[in-house]
């Protein structure tokens, strides 16, 4: 079925209001015009009528995208494209109309950037395949996917479903918007930079062709955005499938497989969305695996904590605690179905030492430390002894000098919450439900 006259639905005032609220709630940086989400309302009030007229007539030209290279956790960089806030509203309005049209066609094994689908479902499906005996996994990495999108191929797929020429022209212009990197304008030949509300849908439209091909061949797979894993029963089958799908991606979808990062692995060496797979070692469950938190995820978490609790950063202590709590809640909720929480006891102890180091550093001089220890309940002798200690800052932070004065209970009074306590709170809810 082909859809026509979609611009009327996209430019419907109710649809535009929803798009505006979504863009504002997502916050984000300003584009090249410098208009942020706080200034967007006034800008749209003054210009929305002329914008709608130019969109209806097909004369609207999206502004250039602000390009920011971001570091990937797996190494290398990925280009983040930041459209102007006005263009983000337009893209969001288009997304709201087009997304339901494609949802009915998308694979049930595609989980990224789709309504009512999430990483947890992708992980559960991957674990199910592995425990069913499909333990030779193709961990597929597409080479700079968002930098290699073939515009003609993508527009061909979109035009199979949409016959509204004004909309097709607008989407083409969005894809071909210039990119500004460090003040220099670059013309987009193949790129579809991440950052705009429409880019996840466009990537799913293109990669759905890959999903359809994998399903046609009868393969078991899980895809989350451009991360795809294919599960097979033998290494021989995996080698054969990798060769054939590499050829399909190259010739049909015009996408390149990153040979350096693509591998065939067993579950113990396989990572999916920050999780690893660990043998259960239980009686009667030989060859079975469970989800655990990967080593890389732990390392990334510790790096983020180090930034927040860096003693030389001029951050108010209350703000440090707030940032830690935000990080902790998001992280625990994401990894709540995985094992590895035994490490929380050590992690919490390490965090408290870093917080105590920040406090010690903030006291600066012996007189200030003496007054602080007295306020914390120490007698004159101990307060004098502790405040004039010649131990290094980190040794003091991890010693009874601070542990018995700046206790966990006192930190909790300042808003501190441990990873372990929050995990038990989340996990108890899981058990009840």
N, C-alpha and C positions, 0 to 999 in steps of 0.2 A: 504493500500500500504506500502510495506517495502522498506527501502532505504539501499543500499549497496555501498561500495567504497567511503564512505564519507570522509575518511582521505585525499583523493586527493583534495577535495574541501576545507577542513579545512586548509591544508598546502599550498594552492595556495598563491603565493607571494602577490597578491593584497589583499586577505583576511587577511593575516598576517600583512600587512602594516596598514590596517584599524584598526585592533585589537590593534596594537602598539599605533597608534595615540589616540585611545579611552582611553587606560590605562594611557597614559601620560596626557591627558586632565583632567582625573578624579583625577590626583595627588594621594594622599593617602600615607600612611606610608610604609616603607620598611618592608619586611618579615624577616625571621630568618637569611637570608644571608646578610642582611644589605645593599643591593643594592636598592637605591631609583630610582625614575623615571628619575632624571637628569643623573644618571650613566647608565641607562638601555640601551641606544643606543650603547655605546661602548661595553657593555657586550654582547649584541646580535650580534654585528658585529664580535666579536671574537668567539662566540660559537653557532651561529644560525644553521650553517651547521650540526654540530654534533647533535644538538637538533632535527632537522628535521629528520635526519637519525634514531635516536633512537625512535622517534615518529612513523615513518613508520614501523619500525621493531617490534614495540610493547614492546620495552625494556625501554621506558622512565618511570622514577619513579618521580612523583611530590614530591617536598620537603615538610617537615612538615609545618604546618600552625601555625602562631603566634597567640595564643589565648589571647584575652583581654576581661574580663568581663565588660560589660557596664550597667549602671543603666537605667532601664526602667522607663518611666514617670508614668506608672501605678503601680510601685513598683516592687521589685525584680531585678534580673540581667539577662542579656542575653549575651551569648558568641559570641563575634565578632571574626571571624577567618580571619587573614590577610595572604593570600598566598604571596609567593615571587613575585616580579614584573614580572619575567619570566613566572611563572605559571599563573599569571593574564592575560598575553598576550595569552597564550595557551587556557585558559578558555574562554576568550573573542572571540577568533577565533572559538571555538566550538559553543558558543552561537549564533554567527552570522549565522552559517549554520543551526543549529537545530531550532532556534526560528521560522522562517517562516513555518517550517513543522508542528509545533504544533498550530500555531496561528489560522489556519482554523478550528481546533477542539475545541479551548477554548471557554468557555461560554461568551455570550455577557454581562453577569452580573458580570464578573471578571474584575477588573480594575487596580490591582496592578502590576507594573513592566512589562507593556505591551506597545508596540508602539501605539501612538495615543489614549492612554487611561490615565486617571488621576483621582485624588481624587475628583475634582469638578464634574465629571460625576457620580461618585459613590454617592456623596451627593445629586445631583439632582434626581437620581433614588430613593434613600431612601425617599426623601421628597415627591416624586410623589406617592409612595406606601402609605405613612402615610396619605396624603390628599385624597387618594382614599378610605380610611376607614380601612386600615390594620394597626391598632394602638396598637396591642399587639406584642411586638418585642422581639425575642430571641436574646440577645446580647451574642454571643458565643465566649468563650475564650478557645483556644486550649492550653493545658498544655505544656509549653516549646516546642513549635512545632519543632524548629530547633534542639532541643536536643533529640527529640523522633522519628526522621525519621527512618523508617525501610528500611534498604538498599536493602534487597531482594525484598520487595514489590515495591520499586521505580525502581530498575533495571528490574524487570518483566514488568512494564509498558513501560519502555523505549525500551526494546527488542521487544515489539509488533510492533514497528514502524521501528526499526533499526536492520539490520542483520550484520552490519560491526563489526566483532568480535574484531578487534584491537581498535576501538573506544569504544565499550562497556567495554572492559578491562580497558581502560584509564579512563573512567568515574567512574568505580568502584574504581580504585586507588585514584582518586581525592576525592571520598566520604570517603575512608578509610585512608586518610592521617593522620599521627600522629599530635597531637596538643601539642604545647609547651606553658605551662602556668607557668610563673615565673621560667623559666629554667628547668622545669620538663616535660618530654615527656609522653604523654598519648595516648593510642591507641583508635581510634574512633570505637566504637561498633555500635552506632546508630546515632551519631551526624551528622549534615550537617551545620556547623557553617556559619552564615551570614558573608559576607565580600568579597567573591569571585564573579566574574562576572557571574558564572554559577549557583550559588545557587538560585537566584530568579526564573529562568526558571525551575529548578528541583522541587522547591516547587510548582510552578503552575501546573507542569505535575502531581504531586501526588494529589493535591487538586482539580484538574479538575474532578477527579473521584467523588469527593463530589458534585461538581457543577452539574455533569450529574445526580447524584442520586436525588438531590433536584429538578431539572427540571423534571425528570421522575415522581416525586410525585406531581408536579404541584405547588410547593411552590414559593413564591416571595422572592427573596433574593438579597443581595449585598455582594460581597466579595472583599476585598482589601488585597492581600497577605494572611496572616493567620488570619485576622480579618473578621469574617463573621456575618452578621445580617440577620435574617429571619423574615418576616413580616406576621402576621396573624390577623384574624378578632376577635378572642376571646382568653381569657386567657386559657380556657379549651383546645382549639385547640393547643395553644402554649405549654402547659404542655405535651400533648400527643406527639407532634412533637419532643420536646426536648428529651423525653425518647427514642423515636425510632431512632433519629439521633445519640444520644450518643452511642447506641448499634451498629449502623452501623459503626461509626468511630472507635470504639474499636475493633470490630471483623473483619471488612473488610480492613480498612486502617491502623490498628494498631496504632491509635492515641488516646490520652487521652483528655477528656474534663475537664477543670479546673472547678470543681463544685463551688468553692469559688467565682470565678470571673464571672462565667456565670450566667445570670439572665434573667428573663422575666419582661419587663418594659413597661410603657406607654411613649409616646413621650416626656413628660416634664421631665422624669428621664433618657432619653436615650441620649447617646453621640456617635457620629460617626466621626472618623477622626478629633478630636479636636473641633467639632461643636456640639451645642445642638439645640433643637427644641423648639420654643416658640410659644404659641398661638397668632394668629393675632388680636383677639378681634375686628375685623371689622364687621360692619353690613352686614348680609347675608353670612358671612363666618364662621359660627359656626363650631367648630371641625377642622378648618384649621390651619396649622402651617407654620412657616417660619424658615429659618436657622439663628442661632445667634452664636456668639463666646462663647464657654463654659468658665465657671469660671476657670477650670483647665488650659486652654490655656492662659487666662489672667495672672494667677499666674506664669506660666512657663515663659511668656514673661517678667514679672517684675523681675524675678530672673536673667534672662540673662542680662537685662539692669543694674541691680545692680552690676553684675560682671564687665561689661564694664566701669561703672561710679564709681567704688570704689575709694574713694579719696586717699587711701594709695597705690594703684597700680602704679608702676613707668611707666605709659604709656604716651607718648607724647599726648598733647591735640588733635592734628590733627588726630592721630591714633584712639583716642576715638571716634571722630566724624565720621571717616570713618567706624569703626566697627558698630556704631549705625545706620548709613545709610544702611549698608549691611543688618543688622538685620531687620530694618524697611521695606525695599523694599521686602525682601523675605516674611516677615510676612503679610504685607498688600496684596501682590499679592495672597497669599494662602487663606486669609480670605475675599477676595474682594466681594464675593457673600453673605456674612453673615451680619446681623445687629449687632449693638453693638458699632459702631463707635462714638456714642454720648460720650463714655468714653475717646475719644482721647483728648478732651480739657483738662481734668484733667491729663491724662497721659503725654501730652506734657509739661504742667506746672511743673509736678513732675520731668521730665527729665531735664528741664532747671535749676531747683533748684539744682539738683545733679551736673550738669555741672558747675554751679556757685560755688558750694562748692569745686569742684576740683580746680577751678581757685583761689579761696580764700586761699585754703590750699597751693597752689603753690607759692603764694606771700610771705608766711611765716612770715616775720617781718613787723613792722609798717612802717619803712622807705620805704620798697619795695611797700607796699600797698599805701602809700601816693603818690609815683611816678606814680603808675598805675592809681590811681584815677585822678591825674592831666592830664595824657595822655588821659583819657577817657572824659575829658572836665569839671571836677569839679573845682570850685574855691578853693583857698588856705584854707579857713575856713572849708568848708564841707569836703574837702579831709583830713584835719587834724583830724576832728571829726570822720569821718567814719573809718579811718585807725587805730584809737586808741579805737575803740568800744570794750566793754567788753562782748558783746553778744556772745553766743556760735556759732560755725561755721555753723551749720544747720540753726539756727535762722537768721543769717546774710544772708545766701544764699537765704532764702525765703522772705527776707525783702526788702523794697524799696532801702536800701543801695546798693544792687547788682542789683535789678530789674531795677532801673532807670539808672544804669551805664553800666552794661553788659546786654544790651537789646537784645531782640530776633533778631532785625536787625543786631546787631554786631555779634551775634552768627552765623547768616546766612552768613555773610561775611567770617567766618571761615569754611564754608561748611555745617553747621547744616541745616537739613530739618525736619520739624515736621511731625508726623504721620498723622495729620489731613490734611495738605496740600497735602501730597503724596496720601492719600486716595482719595481726591477729583479729583486729576489728573488721577488716575487709573479709578475711577468710571465714570468720564466724557468720557473716551475712551470706556467704556462698553456701555454707553447710545448711543454713536455715532454708534458703530458697531451693 
